[in-house]
Amino acid sequence: MEELTKKQKIFVKEYVKSENGTQSALKAYDTKSENVAGALASENLRKPKIVAVLKSLAERIPDELLEKVHLEGLVAGKMVGETLEPDYAVRHKYLDSGYKLKGSYAPDKAINLNIQTDITNPKARELAEEYEEKLKRNL
C-alpha cells in the first residue's frame, strides 16, 4: 500500500474488515456525515490504485480457504425462538463477497447511441446543440 495516503490506507484496512464503504470512510476521514462518507467511499472505490490494492489482497486469499468460508456463509442461520432459520441476508453477503473477490460478475455494458437529426427551428437547434455540448462535457 505504498502509493496510498494515510487516510486511504485506513480506508482500505477498514473496507477489508467490513466491506462497508461508508463505515470505512467514517473511520478513515474527518467526517461525521454518512452522506459525505458514502460519497468518499464511492470515490475511493473507483480509484485505480485503491482497486488494485483491494484486488491484490483478494488474490492472496487461498481458494481453499475462500471456499470453506464461502460454504459456511451459504448455510448461515439465525435463532428465532428455539428454531434455527436461514439468514438470507448473511447468505447473500457471502455470495456477493465471493463473486466480487474472484471477479465473477459480468462487466458493465455500455451502449453507444448516435442520433442524426435535421432540426430546422433555430430555437430548437440552439437547445439541441447546447444539450449535446453538456453531454460531451459530462462524459
The first five atom37 places (N, CA, C, CB, O) and aatype in JSON, in Angstrom:
{
  "aatype": [12, 6, 6, 10, 16, 11, 11, 5, 11, 9, 13, 19, 11, 6, 18, 19, 11, 15, 6, 2, 7, 16, 5, 15, 0, 10, 11, 0, 18, 3, 16, 11, 15, 6, 2, 19, 0, 7, 0, 10, 0, 15, 6, 2, 10, 1, 11, 14, 11, 9, 19, 0, 19, 10, 11, 15, 10, 0, 6, 1, 9, 14, 3, 6, 10, 10, 6, 11, 19, 8, 10, 6, 7, 10, 19, 0, 7, 11, 12, 19, 7, 6, 16, 10, 6, 14, 3, 18, 0, 19, 1, 8, 11, 18, 10, 3, 15, 7, 18, 11, 10, 11, 7, 15, 18, 0, 14, 3, 11, 0, 9, 2, 10, 2, 9, 5, 16, 3, 9, 16, 2, 14, 11, 0, 1, 6, 10, 0, 6, 6, 18, 6, 6, 11, 10, 11, 1, 2, 10],
  "atom_mask": [
    [1, 1, 1, 1, 1],
    [1, 1, 1, 1, 1],
    [1, 1, 1, 1, 1],
    [1, 1, 1, 1, 1],
    [1, 1, 1, 1, 1],
    [1, 1, 1, 1, 1],
    [1, 1, 1, 1, 1],
    [1, 1, 1, 1, 1],
    [1, 1, 1, 1, 1],
    [1, 1, 1, 1, 1],
    [1, 1, 1, 1, 1],
    [1, 1, 1, 1, 1],
    [1, 1, 1, 1, 1],
    [1, 1, 1, 1, 1],
    [1, 1, 1, 1, 1],
    [1, 1, 1, 1, 1],
    [1, 1, 1, 1, 1],
    [1, 1, 1, 1, 1],
    [1, 1, 1, 1, 1],
    [1, 1, 1, 1, 1],
    [1, 1, 1, 0, 1],
    [1, 1, 1, 1, 1],
    [1, 1, 1, 1, 1],
    [1, 1, 1, 1, 1],
    [1, 1, 1, 1, 1],
    [1, 1, 1, 1, 1],
    [1, 1, 1, 1, 1],
    [1, 1, 1, 1, 1],
    [1, 1, 1, 1, 1],
    [1, 1, 1, 1, 1],
    [1, 1, 1, 1, 1],
    [1, 1, 1, 1, 1],
    [1, 1, 1, 1, 1],
    [1, 1, 1, 1, 1],
    [1, 1, 1, 1, 1],
    [1, 1, 1, 1, 1],
    [1, 1, 1, 1, 1],
    [1, 1, 1, 0, 1],
    [1, 1, 1, 1, 1],
    [1, 1, 1, 1, 1],
    [1, 1, 1, 1, 1],
    [1, 1, 1, 1, 1],
    [1, 1, 1, 1, 1],
    [1, 1, 1, 1, 1],
    [1, 1, 1, 1, 1],
    [1, 1, 1, 1, 1],
    [1, 1, 1, 1, 1],
    [1, 1, 1, 1, 1],
    [1, 1, 1, 1, 1],
    [1, 1, 1, 1, 1],
    [1, 1, 1, 1, 1],
    [1, 1, 1, 1, 1],
    [1, 1, 1, 1, 1],
    [1, 1, 1, 1, 1],
    [1, 1, 1, 1, 1],
    [1, 1, 1, 1, 1],
    [1, 1, 1, 1, 1],
    [1, 1, 1, 1, 1],
    [1, 1, 1, 1, 1],
    [1, 1, 1, 1, 1],
    [1, 1, 1, 1, 1],
    [1, 1, 1, 1, 1],
    [1, 1, 1, 1, 1],
    [1, 1, 1, 1, 1],
    [1, 1, 1, 1, 1],
    [1, 1, 1, 1, 1],
    [1, 1, 1, 1, 1],
    [1, 1, 1, 1, 1],
    [1, 1, 1, 1, 1],
    [1, 1, 1, 1, 1],
    [1, 1, 1, 1, 1],
    [1, 1, 1, 1, 1],
    [1, 1, 1, 0, 1],
    [1, 1, 1, 1, 1],
    [1, 1, 1, 1, 1],
    [1, 1, 1, 1, 1],
    [1, 1, 1, 0, 1],
    [1, 1, 1, 1, 1],
    [1, 1, 1, 1, 1],
    [1, 1, 1, 1, 1],
    [1, 1, 1, 0, 1],
    [1, 1, 1, 1, 1],
    [1, 1, 1, 1, 1],
    [1, 1, 1, 1, 1],
    [1, 1, 1, 1, 1],
    [1, 1, 1, 1, 1],
    [1, 1, 1, 1, 1],
    [1, 1, 1, 1, 1],
    [1, 1, 1, 1, 1],
    [1, 1, 1, 1, 1],
    [1, 1, 1, 1, 1],
    [1, 1, 1, 1, 1],
    [1, 1, 1, 1, 1],
    [1, 1, 1, 1, 1],
    [1, 1, 1, 1, 1],
    [1, 1, 1, 1, 1],
    [1, 1, 1, 1, 1],
    [1, 1, 1, 0, 1],
    [1, 1, 1, 1, 1],
    [1, 1, 1, 1, 1],
    [1, 1, 1, 1, 1],
    [1, 1, 1, 1, 1],
    [1, 1, 1, 0, 1],
    [1, 1, 1, 1, 1],
    [1, 1, 1, 1, 1],
    [1, 1, 1, 1, 1],
    [1, 1, 1, 1, 1],
    [1, 1, 1, 1, 1],
    [1, 1, 1, 1, 1],
    [1, 1, 1, 1, 1],
    [1, 1, 1, 1, 1],
    [1, 1, 1, 1, 1],
    [1, 1, 1, 1, 1],
    [1, 1, 1, 1, 1],
    [1, 1, 1, 1, 1],
    [1, 1, 1, 1, 1],
    [1, 1, 1, 1, 1],
    [1, 1, 1, 1, 1],
    [1, 1, 1, 1, 1],
    [1, 1, 1, 1, 1],
    [1, 1, 1, 1, 1],
    [1, 1, 1, 1, 1],
    [1, 1, 1, 1, 1],
    [1, 1, 1, 1, 1],
    [1, 1, 1, 1, 1],
    [1, 1, 1, 1, 1],
    [1, 1, 1, 1, 1],
    [1, 1, 1, 1, 1],
    [1, 1, 1, 1, 1],
    [1, 1, 1, 1, 1],
    [1, 1, 1, 1, 1],
    [1, 1, 1, 1, 1],
    [1, 1, 1, 1, 1],
    [1, 1, 1, 1, 1],
    [1, 1, 1, 1, 1],
    [1, 1, 1, 1, 1],
    [1, 1, 1, 1, 1],
    [1, 1, 1, 1, 1],
    [1, 1, 1, 1, 1]
  ],
  "atom_positions": [
    [[0.82, -1.19, 0.0], [0.0, 0.0, 0.0], [0.87, 1.25, 0.0], [-0.94, 0.0, 1.2], [0.53, 2.25, 0.63]],
    [[1.98, 1.2, -0.7], [2.95, 2.29, -0.68], [2.42, 3.6, -1.25], [4.16, 1.9, -1.44], [2.71, 4.66, -0.7]],
    [[1.65, 3.55, -2.33], [1.23, 4.76, -3.01], [0.03, 5.43, -2.37], [0.93, 4.46, -4.44], [-0.32, 6.56, -2.74]],
    [[-0.62, 4.78, -1.44], [-1.83, 5.33, -0.84], [-1.49, 6.33, 0.26], [-2.7, 4.21, -0.27], [-0.45, 6.23, 0.92]],
    [[-2.38, 7.3, 0.44], [-2.22, 8.24, 1.54], [-2.55, 7.51, 2.85], [-3.13, 9.5, 1.35], [-3.08, 6.4, 2.84]],
    [[-2.24, 8.15, 3.95], [-2.53, 7.55, 5.26], [-4.02, 7.26, 5.4], [-2.05, 8.48, 6.39], [-4.41, 6.18, 5.86]],
    [[-4.85, 8.2, 5.01], [-6.3, 8.02, 5.12], [-6.79, 6.93, 4.18], [-7.02, 9.33, 4.81], [-7.69, 6.17, 4.54]],
    [[-6.22, 6.84, 3.0], [-6.6, 5.79, 2.06], [-6.23, 4.41, 2.6], [-5.94, 6.02, 0.7], [-6.97, 3.44, 2.43]],
    [[-5.07, 4.33, 3.26], [-4.65, 3.06, 3.86], [-5.63, 2.63, 4.95], [-3.23, 3.18, 4.44], [-6.0, 1.45, 5.04]],
    [[-6.05, 3.58, 5.77], [-7.03, 3.27, 6.82], [-8.34, 2.83, 6.18], [-7.26, 4.5, 7.75], [-8.96, 1.87, 6.62]],
    [[-8.74, 3.54, 5.13], [-9.97, 3.18, 4.42], [-9.9, 1.75, 3.91], [-10.23, 4.16, 3.26], [-10.84, 0.97, 4.09]],
    [[-8.8, 1.39, 3.27], [-8.64, 0.04, 2.71], [-8.69, -1.0, 3.83], [-7.31, -0.09, 1.93], [-9.38, -2.01, 3.7]],
    [[-7.95, -0.78, 4.92], [-7.96, -1.74, 6.04], [-9.36, -1.93, 6.6], [-7.01, -1.27, 7.15], [-9.79, -3.05, 6.85]],
    [[-10.07, -0.83, 6.78], [-11.43, -0.91, 7.31], [-12.38, -1.57, 6.31], [-11.94, 0.49, 7.67], [-13.28, -2.32, 6.69]],
    [[-12.17, -1.3, 5.03], [-13.04, -1.88, 4.0], [-12.84, -3.39, 3.91], [-12.75, -1.23, 2.63], [-13.8, -4.13, 3.72]],
    [[-11.61, -3.83, 4.06], [-11.33, -5.27, 4.04], [-12.04, -5.95, 5.21], [-9.81, -5.54, 4.1], [-12.55, -7.07, 5.07]],
    [[-12.07, -5.29, 6.35], [-12.73, -5.86, 7.54], [-14.25, -5.9, 7.38], [-12.37, -5.05, 8.78], [-14.89, -6.91, 7.68]],
    [[-14.82, -4.79, 6.92], [-16.28, -4.65, 6.97], [-16.99, -4.77, 5.63], [-16.62, -3.35, 7.57], [-18.18, -5.08, 5.58]],
    [[-16.28, -4.52, 4.54], [-16.86, -4.44, 3.19], [-17.95, -3.39, 3.12], [-17.42, -5.8, 2.77], [-18.83, -3.46, 2.27]],
    [[-17.89, -2.42, 4.02], [-18.86, -1.33, 4.04], [-18.1, -0.03, 3.81], [-19.66, -1.3, 5.4], [-17.39, 0.46, 4.69]],
    [[-18.25, 0.52, 2.62], [-17.5, 1.71, 2.24], [-17.81, 2.92, 3.11], [0.0, 0.0, 0.0], [-16.9, 3.66, 3.5]],
    [[-19.09, 3.12, 3.42], [-19.48, 4.27, 4.22], [-18.86, 4.21, 5.61], [-21.0, 4.36, 4.33], [-18.29, 5.19, 6.09]],
    [[-18.97, 3.05, 6.26], [-18.4, 2.9, 7.6], [-16.88, 3.03, 7.56], [-18.8, 1.55, 8.21], [-16.28, 3.6, 8.47]],
    [[-16.27, 2.51, 6.51], [-14.81, 2.62, 6.38], [-14.38, 4.06, 6.22], [-14.32, 1.79, 5.18], [-13.38, 4.49, 6.8]],
    [[-15.13, 4.82, 5.44], [-14.81, 6.24, 5.24], [-15.03, 7.04, 6.53], [-15.67, 6.82, 4.1], [-14.28, 7.97, 6.82]],
    [[-16.06, 6.68, 7.29], [-16.29, 7.37, 8.57], [-15.1, 7.2, 9.5], [-17.57, 6.84, 9.24], [-14.75, 8.11, 10.24]],
    [[-14.47, 6.02, 9.46], [-13.31, 5.76, 10.32], [-12.03, 6.38, 9.78], [-13.12, 4.27, 10.5], [-11.13, 6.73, 10.55]],
    [[-11.94, 6.52, 8.47], [-10.69, 6.99, 7.86], [-10.62, 8.5, 7.65], [-10.51, 6.31, 6.54], [-9.53, 9.08, 7.67]],
    [[-11.76, 9.13, 7.47], [-11.77, 10.54, 7.11], [-12.41, 11.39, 8.22], [-12.52, 10.75, 5.79], [-13.12, 10.88, 9.08]],
    [[-12.14, 12.67, 8.16], [-12.63, 13.62, 9.18], [-14.06, 14.05, 8.86], [-11.71, 14.85, 9.27], [-14.3, 15.21, 8.51]],
    [[-15.0, 13.12, 8.99], [-16.4, 13.45, 8.76], [-17.28, 12.64, 9.69], [-16.79, 13.21, 7.3], [-16.95, 11.51, 10.04]],
    [[-18.37, 13.21, 10.07], [-19.38, 12.52, 10.88], [-20.63, 12.25, 10.04], [-19.74, 13.35, 12.14], [-21.53, 11.53, 10.46]],
    [[-20.67, 12.84, 8.85], [-21.82, 12.71, 7.98], [-21.75, 11.42, 7.16], [-21.92, 13.92, 7.04], [-20.77, 11.17, 6.47]],
    [[-22.81, 10.61, 7.26], [-22.85, 9.38, 6.47], [-22.95, 9.69, 4.97], [-24.02, 8.51, 6.91], [-22.45, 8.93, 4.15]],
    [[-23.6, 10.79, 4.62], [-23.7, 11.16, 3.21], [-22.33, 11.49, 2.63], [-24.65, 12.36, 3.03], [-21.99, 11.05, 1.53]],
    [[-21.55, 12.26, 3.37], [-20.2, 12.61, 2.92], [-19.34, 11.36, 2.87], [-19.56, 13.67, 3.86], [-18.59, 11.15, 1.92]],
    [[-19.45, 10.52, 3.91], [-18.66, 9.28, 3.95], [-19.02, 8.37, 2.78], [-18.88, 8.55, 5.28], [-18.14, 7.75, 2.19]],
    [[-20.3, 8.29, 2.46], [-20.73, 7.47, 1.32], [-20.15, 7.97, 0.02], [0.0, 0.0, 0.0], [-19.72, 7.19, -0.83]],
    [[-20.13, 9.29, -0.14], [-19.55, 9.87, -1.35], [-18.05, 9.61, -1.42], [-19.82, 11.39, -1.41], [-17.52, 9.29, -2.48]],
    [[-17.36, 9.74, -0.28], [-15.91, 9.46, -0.23], [-15.65, 7.99, -0.56], [-15.33, 9.8, 1.16], [-14.71, 7.67, -1.3]],
    [[-16.47, 7.11, -0.01], [-16.3, 5.67, -0.27], [-16.48, 5.37, -1.75], [-17.28, 4.84, 0.56], [-15.7, 4.64, -2.35]],
    [[-17.53, 5.94, -2.33], [-17.8, 5.72, -3.75], [-16.63, 6.21, -4.6], [-19.09, 6.43, -4.16], [-16.22, 5.54, -5.55]],
    [[-16.12, 7.37, -4.25], [-14.98, 7.93, -4.99], [-13.74, 7.04, -4.82], [-14.68, 9.37, -4.5], [-13.05, 6.74, -5.8]],
    [[-13.47, 6.62, -3.58], [-12.3, 5.79, -3.33], [-12.37, 4.46, -4.07], [-12.15, 5.53, -1.84], [-11.37, 3.99, -4.62]],
    [[-13.54, 3.85, -4.09], [-13.68, 2.53, -4.7], [-13.63, 2.58, -6.23], [-14.97, 1.9, -4.26], [-13.72, 1.54, -6.88]],
    [[-13.49, 3.77, -6.79], [-13.29, 3.92, -8.23], [-11.87, 4.33, -8.57], [-14.26, 4.94, -8.78], [-11.51, 4.4, -9.74]],
    [[-11.05, 4.59, -7.56], [-9.66, 4.99, -7.81], [-8.83, 3.75, -8.16], [-9.06, 5.73, -6.58], [-8.81, 2.79, -7.39]],
    [[-8.15, 3.79, -9.3], [-7.39, 2.62, -9.75], [-6.41, 2.07, -8.72], [-6.66, 2.96, -10.99], [-6.28, 0.85, -8.58]],
    [[-5.69, 2.94, -8.0], [-4.7, 2.42, -7.06], [-5.36, 1.74, -5.86], [-3.78, 3.54, -6.58], [-4.81, 0.78, -5.33]],
    [[-6.52, 2.21, -5.43], [-7.23, 1.55, -4.32], [-7.82, 0.23, -4.81], [-8.37, 2.47, -3.76], [-7.74, -0.78, -4.11]],
    [[-8.39, 0.23, -6.0], [-8.93, -1.01, -6.58], [-7.8, -2.05, -6.72], [-9.6, -0.73, -7.96], [-8.01, -3.23, -6.44]],
    [[-6.64, -1.61, -7.17], [-5.51, -2.53, -7.34], [-5.07, -3.14, -6.01], [-4.32, -1.8, -7.99], [-4.78, -4.33, -5.95]],
    [[-5.04, -2.33, -4.95], [-4.66, -2.84, -3.63], [-5.69, -3.85, -3.15], [-4.51, -1.69, -2.6], [-5.33, -4.92, -2.67]],
    [[-6.97, -3.53, -3.28], [-8.02, -4.45, -2.85], [-7.96, -5.75, -3.65], [-9.41, -3.8, -3.01], [-8.14, -6.84, -3.1]],
    [[-7.71, -5.63, -4.94], [-7.62, -6.83, -5.78], [-6.42, -7.69, -5.38], [-7.53, -6.44, -7.27], [-6.53, -8.91, -5.33]],
    [[-5.29, -7.06, -5.11], [-4.09, -7.84, -4.73], [-4.32, -8.53, -3.39], [-2.84, -6.92, -4.66], [-3.85, -9.65, -3.18]],
    [[-5.02, -7.87, -2.48], [-5.35, -8.51, -1.2], [-6.26, -9.71, -1.41], [-6.02, -7.49, -0.24], [-6.07, -10.77, -0.8]],
    [[-7.25, -9.55, -2.29], [-8.18, -10.63, -2.58], [-7.48, -11.82, -3.23], [-9.32, -10.14, -3.48], [-7.8, -12.97, -2.96]],
    [[-6.5, -11.52, -4.1], [-5.8, -12.6, -4.8], [-4.92, -13.43, -3.86], [-4.95, -12.02, -5.91], [-4.55, -14.56, -4.19]],
    [[-4.57, -12.87, -2.71], [-3.75, -13.6, -1.75], [-4.54, -14.62, -0.93], [-3.07, -12.63, -0.81], [-3.96, -15.47, -0.26]],
    [[-5.85, -14.55, -0.99], [-6.67, -15.49, -0.23], [-6.65, -16.83, -0.96], [-8.14, -14.97, -0.07], [-7.03, -16.9, -2.13]],
    [[-6.2, -17.9, -0.29], [-6.18, -19.21, -0.95], [-7.6, -19.65, -1.31], [-5.51, -20.27, -0.05], [-8.54, -19.44, -0.55]],
    [[-7.74, -20.24, -2.47], [-9.06, -20.67, -2.93], [-9.72, -21.63, -1.94], [-8.95, -21.33, -4.29], [-10.94, -21.59, -1.76]],
    [[-8.92, -22.49, -1.32], [-9.49, -23.47, -0.38], [-10.12, -22.76, 0.82], [-8.4, -24.46, 0.1], [-11.2, -23.14, 1.27]],
    [[-9.44, -21.75, 1.34], [-9.96, -21.01, 2.48], [-11.21, -20.23, 2.08], [-8.9, -20.06, 3.04], [-12.2, -20.21, 2.81]],
    [[-11.16, -19.6, 0.92], [-12.31, -18.86, 0.44], [-13.51, -19.8, 0.26], [-11.98, -18.16, -0.89], [-14.64, -19.45, 0.62]],
    [[-13.26, -20.97, -0.28], [-14.35, -21.94, -0.48], [-14.94, -22.39, 0.85], [-13.84, -23.15, -1.27], [-16.15, -22.5, 0.99]],
    [[-14.08, -22.66, 1.83], [-14.54, -23.11, 3.15], [-15.43, -22.05, 3.8], [-13.35, -23.42, 4.06], [-16.53, -22.36, 4.27]],
    [[-14.96, -20.81, 3.83], [-15.72, -19.73, 4.45], [-16.98, -19.44, 3.64], [-14.85, -18.45, 4.57], [-18.04, -19.15, 4.2]],
    [[-16.86, -19.52, 2.35], [-17.99, -19.29, 1.46], [-19.1, -20.3, 1.76], [-17.56, -19.37, -0.02], [-20.27, -19.93, 1.88]],
    [[-18.74, -21.56, 1.87], [-19.73, -22.61, 2.16], [-20.36, -22.43, 3.53], [-19.09, -23.98, 2.06], [-21.56, -22.68, 3.7]],
    [[-19.57, -22.0, 4.51], [-20.13, -21.72, 5.84], [-21.18, -20.62, 5.75], [-19.01, -21.32, 6.82], [-22.25, -20.72, 6.36]],
    [[-20.87, -19.59, 5.01], [-21.8, -18.47, 4.88], [-23.07, -18.83, 4.15], [0.0, 0.0, 0.0], [-24.12, -18.25, 4.41]],
    [[-22.99, -19.79, 3.22], [-24.17, -20.17, 2.44], [-25.19, -20.96, 3.25], [-23.74, -20.97, 1.25], [-26.32, -21.15, 2.81]],
    [[-24.78, -21.43, 4.43], [-25.72, -22.14, 5.3], [-25.97, -21.36, 6.59], [-25.19, -23.56, 5.64], [-26.45, -21.92, 7.57]],
    [[-25.64, -20.08, 6.59], [-25.8, -19.24, 7.78], [-27.26, -19.23, 8.22], [-25.32, -17.8, 7.5], [-28.19, -19.23, 7.41]],
    [[-27.43, -19.23, 9.53], [-28.77, -19.2, 10.08], [-28.82, -18.32, 11.31], [0.0, 0.0, 0.0], [-27.79, -17.88, 11.82]],
    [[-30.02, -18.07, 11.77], [-30.2, -17.28, 12.99], [-31.28, -17.96, 13.83], [-30.59, -15.78, 12.66], [-32.2, -18.59, 13.32]],
    [[-31.12, -17.8, 15.13], [-32.08, -18.4, 16.05], [-33.3, -17.5, 16.16], [-31.44, -18.63, 17.44], [-33.18, -16.31, 16.46]],
    [[-34.45, -18.06, 15.93], [-35.72, -17.37, 16.13], [-36.48, -18.23, 17.13], [-36.54, -17.17, 14.76], [-37.04, -19.28, 16.79]],
    [[-36.48, -17.75, 18.38], [-37.02, -18.59, 19.45], [-36.08, -19.76, 19.65], [0.0, 0.0, 0.0], [-34.91, -19.57, 19.98]],
    [[-36.59, -20.94, 19.45], [-35.76, -22.14, 19.57], [-35.51, -22.81, 18.23], [-36.4, -23.14, 20.52], [-35.06, -23.95, 18.16]],
    [[-35.8, -22.07, 17.16], [-35.65, -22.63, 15.81], [-34.53, -21.9, 15.07], [-36.98, -22.51, 15.02], [-34.44, -20.68, 15.1]],
    [[-33.69, -22.69, 14.41], [-32.64, -22.12, 13.57], [-33.23, -21.92, 12.18], [-31.37, -23.04, 13.52], [-33.58, -22.89, 11.5]],
    [[-33.34, -20.66, 11.76], [-33.89, -20.35, 10.45], [-32.81, -19.78, 9.55], [-35.08, -19.37, 10.57], [-31.86, -19.16, 10.04]],
    [[-32.94, -19.98, 8.23], [-31.93, -19.44, 7.31], [-31.83, -17.92, 7.43], [-32.28, -19.83, 5.86], [-32.84, -17.23, 7.56]],
    [[-30.6, -17.42, 7.39], [-30.38, -15.98, 7.41], [-29.97, -15.57, 6.0], [-29.26, -15.57, 8.48], [-28.79, -15.57, 5.65]],
    [[-30.96, -15.23, 5.21], [-30.72, -14.95, 3.79], [-29.89, -13.69, 3.57], [-32.04, -14.82, 3.07], [-29.16, -13.6, 2.58]],
    [[-29.99, -12.72, 4.46], [-29.19, -11.5, 4.31], [-27.7, -11.84, 4.42], [-29.58, -10.45, 5.37], [-26.9, -11.35, 3.63]],
    [[-27.34, -12.65, 5.39], [-25.94, -13.06, 5.57], [-25.5, -13.92, 4.39], [-25.76, -13.84, 6.9], [-24.4, -13.75, 3.87]],
    [[-26.35, -14.84, 3.97], [-26.0, -15.7, 2.84], [-25.75, -14.87, 1.58], [-27.12, -16.72, 2.57], [-24.8, -15.12, 0.84]],
    [[-26.59, -13.87, 1.37], [-26.41, -13.01, 0.2], [-25.08, -12.27, 0.27], [-27.56, -12.0, 0.1], [-24.38, -12.14, -0.74]],
    [[-24.73, -11.78, 1.45], [-23.47, -11.05, 1.6], [-22.28, -11.96, 1.28], [-23.34, -10.48, 3.03], [-21.32, -11.53, 0.64]],
    [[-22.34, -13.21, 1.73], [-21.25, -14.15, 1.43], [-21.16, -14.39, -0.08], [-21.47, -15.49, 2.16], [-20.07, -14.39, -0.64]],
    [[-22.3, -14.6, -0.72], [-22.28, -14.81, -2.17], [-21.71, -13.59, -2.89], [-23.7, -15.1, -2.68], [-20.83, -13.72, -3.74]],
    [[-22.21, -12.43, -2.54], [-21.76, -11.2, -3.18], [-20.26, -10.99, -2.98], [-22.53, -10.0, -2.63], [-19.55, -10.64, -3.93]],
    [[-19.79, -11.2, -1.76], [-18.36, -11.02, -1.46], [-17.51, -11.99, -2.26], [-18.1, -11.2, 0.04], [-16.48, -11.62, -2.82]],
    [[-17.94, -13.24, -2.3], [-17.18, -14.25, -3.05], [-17.08, -13.91, -4.53], [0.0, 0.0, 0.0], [-16.02, -14.02, -5.13]],
    [[-18.2, -13.49, -5.09], [-18.21, -13.13, -6.51], [-17.34, -11.91, -6.78], [-19.64, -12.87, -6.98], [-16.63, -11.86, -7.78]],
    [[-17.4, -10.93, -5.88], [-16.57, -9.73, -6.05], [-15.09, -10.08, -5.96], [-16.92, -8.68, -4.99], [-14.29, -9.62, -6.78]],
    [[-14.72, -10.88, -4.97], [-13.31, -11.23, -4.77], [-12.72, -11.95, -5.98], [-13.16, -12.08, -3.54], [-11.56, -11.74, -6.32]],
    [[-13.51, -12.77, -6.59], [-12.98, -13.56, -7.71], [-13.32, -12.99, -9.07], [-13.51, -14.96, -7.63], [-13.05, -13.6, -10.1]],
    [[-13.92, -11.79, -9.08], [-14.21, -11.13, -10.35], [-15.23, -11.88, -11.19], [0.0, 0.0, 0.0], [-15.13, -11.9, -12.41]],
    [[-16.2, -12.5, -10.54], [-17.17, -13.32, -11.26], [-18.34, -12.54, -11.85], [-17.7, -14.36, -10.36], [-19.1, -13.09, -12.64]],
    [[-18.48, -11.3, -11.48], [-19.56, -10.52, -12.05], [-19.23, -10.14, -13.48], [-19.84, -9.26, -11.2], [-18.07, -9.88, -13.82]],
    [[-20.25, -10.1, -14.31], [-20.06, -9.69, -15.7], [-19.7, -8.2, -15.72], [-21.34, -9.97, -16.55], [-20.2, -7.43, -14.9]],
    [[-18.86, -7.8, -16.63], [-18.51, -6.38, -16.71], [-19.74, -5.55, -17.1], [-17.37, -6.15, -17.73], [-20.66, -6.05, -17.75]],
    [[-19.73, -4.3, -16.68], [-20.82, -3.4, -17.05], [-20.86, -3.24, -18.55], [-20.66, -2.03, -16.35], [-19.83, -3.19, -19.22]],
    [[-22.05, -3.15, -19.06], [-22.21, -2.95, -20.51], [-22.51, -1.49, -20.78], [-23.33, -3.86, -21.08], [-23.23, -0.84, -20.03]],
    [[-21.95, -1.0, -21.86], [-22.19, 0.38, -22.26], [-22.85, 0.37, -23.63], [-20.86, 1.21, -22.28], [-22.56, -0.48, -24.47]],
    [[-23.71, 1.31, -23.82], [-24.39, 1.44, -25.11], [-24.0, 2.78, -25.71], [-25.95, 1.32, -24.96], [-24.12, 3.83, -25.07]],
    [[-23.53, 2.74, -26.94], [-23.23, 3.98, -27.67], [-24.4, 4.28, -28.57], [-21.9, 3.87, -28.49], [-24.82, 3.43, -29.36]],
    [[-24.92, 5.46, -28.45], [-26.09, 5.86, -29.22], [-25.73, 7.07, -30.07], [-27.3, 6.16, -28.29], [-25.26, 8.08, -29.56]],
    [[-25.96, 6.95, -31.34], [-25.7, 8.04, -32.28], [-27.02, 8.41, -32.95], [-24.62, 7.64, -33.35], [-27.63, 7.57, -33.6]],
    [[-27.44, 9.62, -32.79], [-28.7, 10.06, -33.39], [-28.42, 11.21, -34.34], [-29.73, 10.48, -32.29], [-27.78, 12.2, -33.97]],
    [[-28.9, 11.08, -35.56], [-28.76, 12.13, -36.56], [-30.13, 12.76, -36.76], [-28.18, 11.58, -37.91], [-31.1, 12.06, -37.04]],
    [[-30.23, 14.06, -36.63], [-31.49, 14.76, -36.85], [-31.26, 16.01, -37.68], [-32.16, 15.12, -35.5], [-30.15, 16.52, -37.79]],
    [[-32.34, 16.46, -38.27], [-32.29, 17.71, -39.03], [-33.3, 18.66, -38.39], [-32.6, 17.48, -40.57], [-34.5, 18.58, -38.66]],
    [[-32.81, 19.54, -37.54], [-33.67, 20.47, -36.82], [-33.69, 21.79, -37.59], [-33.2, 20.68, -35.35], [-32.66, 22.43, -37.78]],
    [[-34.88, 22.18, -38.01], [-34.99, 23.4, -38.81], [-35.34, 24.62, -37.97], [-36.02, 23.23, -39.89], [-35.02, 25.75, -38.35]],
    [[-35.99, 24.42, -36.84], [-36.35, 25.53, -35.96], [-35.08, 26.04, -35.28], [-37.42, 25.1, -34.91], [-34.42, 25.27, -34.59]],
    [[-34.72, 27.33, -35.46], [-33.47, 27.87, -34.9], [-33.39, 27.75, -33.37], [-33.33, 29.32, -35.29], [-32.33, 27.44, -32.83]],
    [[-34.5, 27.98, -32.69], [-34.5, 27.88, -31.22], [-34.28, 26.42, -30.79], [-35.85, 28.43, -30.64], [-33.52, 26.16, -29.86]],
    [[-34.94, 25.48, -31.46], [-34.78, 24.07, -31.15], [-33.35, 23.61, -31.44], [-35.8, 23.22, -31.95], [-32.77, 22.83, -30.69]],
    [[-32.79, 24.11, -32.55], [-31.41, 23.75, -32.9], [-30.44, 24.25, -31.82], [-31.03, 24.34, -34.29], [-29.53, 23.54, -31.42]],
    [[-30.65, 25.47, -31.36], [-29.8, 26.05, -30.32], [-29.87, 25.21, -29.04], [-30.22, 27.51, -30.02], [-28.84, 24.91, -28.43]],
    [[-31.08, 24.83, -28.65], [-31.25, 23.99, -27.46], [-30.58, 22.62, -27.63], [-32.73, 23.81, -27.15], [-29.93, 22.13, -26.71]],
    [[-30.74, 22.02, -28.81], [-30.14, 20.71, -29.07], [-28.62, 20.79, -29.01], [-30.59, 20.18, -30.44], [-27.98, 19.91, -28.43]],
    [[-28.04, 21.83, -29.59], [-26.59, 21.99, -29.57], [-26.08, 22.22, -28.16], [-26.17, 23.14, -30.48], [-25.03, 21.7, -27.77]],
    [[-26.82, 23.0, -27.4], [-26.45, 23.26, -26.0], [-26.48, 21.96, -25.19], [-27.4, 24.31, -25.37], [-25.57, 21.67, -24.41]],
    [[-27.53, 21.18, -25.38], [-27.66, 19.91, -24.67], [-26.55, 18.93, -25.07], [-29.04, 19.29, -24.94], [-25.97, 18.26, -24.22]],
    [[-26.27, 18.86, -26.36], [-25.21, 17.97, -26.84], [-23.85, 18.35, -26.24], [-25.13, 18.02, -28.38], [-23.06, 17.48, -25.87]],
    [[-23.6, 19.65, -26.15], [-22.34, 20.13, -25.57], [-22.24, 19.73, -24.1], [-22.23, 21.65, -25.72], [-21.17, 19.31, -23.65]],
    [[-23.34, 19.86, -23.35], [-23.36, 19.45, -21.94], [-23.09, 17.96, -21.8], [-24.7, 19.8, -21.28], [-22.34, 17.54, -20.91]],
    [[-23.69, 17.17, -22.67], [-23.46, 15.73, -22.62], [-22.0, 15.38, -22.85], [-24.32, 15.03, -23.65], [-21.44, 14.54, -22.15]],
    [[-21.39, 16.03, -23.82], [-19.99, 15.77, -24.14], [-19.08, 16.13, -22.97], [-19.57, 16.57, -25.37], [-18.11, 15.42, -22.69]],
    [[-19.39, 17.23, -22.26], [-18.57, 17.65, -21.12], [-18.7, 16.69, -19.96], [-18.96, 19.05, -20.68], [-17.74, 16.48, -19.22]],
    [[-19.88, 16.1, -19.78], [-20.13, 15.22, -18.64], [-19.7, 13.78, -18.86], [-21.57, 15.24, -18.3], [-19.71, 12.98, -17.93]],
    [[-19.33, 13.44, -20.07], [-18.91, 12.05, -20.34], [-17.45, 11.86, -20.23], [-19.34, 11.61, -21.68], [-16.95, 10.75, -20.42]]
  ]
}
